[in-house]
């Protein structure tokens, strides 16, 4: 059975490091020395856990530079087993 999750895409050409997304998603993102968001798990497009999805949606909606997007991703059981 496949579980649908979301990944967070950051458009680096738009982001100016204000940090609102890192405040709303502290379990997914951290900041670099200049305030730009970094994924905590060093992923290019970090997965957003289900319990953080409402905060991710708020971050996308409130980003002053429209630099964030949520993208669907499908995680299958076989793929999850390989990662463990």
C-alpha positions as CSV (number, residue, x, y, z in Angstrom):
1,X,0.0,0.0,0.0
2,X,1.4,3.4,-0.9
3,X,1.4,6.3,1.5
4,X,1.2,9.8,0.0
5,X,3.3,12.4,1.7
6,X,4.5,15.9,0.7
7,X,7.9,17.4,0.0
8,X,8.8,21.0,0.4
9,X,10.4,22.7,-2.6
10,X,12.4,25.9,-2.0
11,X,12.9,28.2,-5.0
12,X,16.4,29.6,-4.3
13,X,16.0,32.3,-6.9
14,X,13.2,33.8,-5.0
15,X,14.2,33.1,-1.3
16,X,15.8,36.1,0.5
17,X,16.3,34.4,3.9
18,X,13.6,36.1,6.0
19,X,13.2,32.8,7.9
20,X,9.5,32.6,8.4
21,X,9.4,29.1,7.1
22,X,12.1,28.0,9.6
23,X,10.0,29.4,12.4
24,X,6.8,27.5,11.2
25,X,8.7,24.3,10.4
26,X,11.4,23.8,13.0
27,X,11.3,20.0,12.8
28,X,11.9,20.1,9.0
29,X,14.0,23.2,8.5
30,X,16.9,25.1,10.2
31,X,18.7,28.2,9.1
32,X,22.2,28.9,7.8
33,X,24.4,31.8,9.0
34,X,22.6,34.2,6.7
35,X,19.0,33.1,7.6
36,X,18.3,30.9,4.6
37,X,16.4,27.7,5.2
38,X,18.2,24.3,5.3
39,X,16.6,20.9,5.5
40,X,17.4,19.2,8.8
41,X,18.0,15.9,7.1
42,X,20.1,17.4,4.2
43,X,17.5,16.6,1.6
44,X,17.1,18.8,-1.5
45,X,13.3,18.7,-1.0
46,X,12.6,17.5,2.5
47,X,9.7,15.4,3.4
48,X,7.0,17.0,5.5
49,X,5.7,14.7,8.3
50,X,1.9,14.5,8.5
51,X,1.8,16.3,11.8
52,X,3.6,19.3,10.3
53,X,1.6,19.5,7.1
54,X,-0.7,22.3,8.3
55,X,2.4,24.4,9.3
56,X,4.0,23.7,5.9
57,X,0.9,24.9,4.2
58,X,0.9,28.0,6.3
59,X,4.6,28.6,5.4
60,X,3.9,28.2,1.7
61,X,0.9,30.6,2.0
62,X,2.8,33.2,4.1
63,X,6.2,33.2,2.3
64,X,6.7,36.9,1.4
65,X,8.8,35.9,-1.7
66,X,6.6,33.0,-2.8
67,X,9.6,30.7,-2.7
68,X,7.9,27.6,-1.3
69,X,5.8,24.9,-2.8
70,X,4.5,21.6,-1.6
71,X,4.9,18.7,-4.0
72,X,3.2,15.3,-3.7
73,X,5.4,12.3,-3.4
74,X,4.6,8.6,-3.2
75,X,6.4,6.4,-0.7
76,X,5.8,2.7,-1.2
77,X,6.4,0.1,1.4
78,X,9.2,-1.4,-0.7
79,X,11.0,1.9,-0.9
80,X,10.6,2.6,2.8
81,X,12.0,-0.9,3.6
82,X,15.1,-0.2,1.5
83,X,15.8,3.0,3.5
84,X,15.6,1.3,6.9
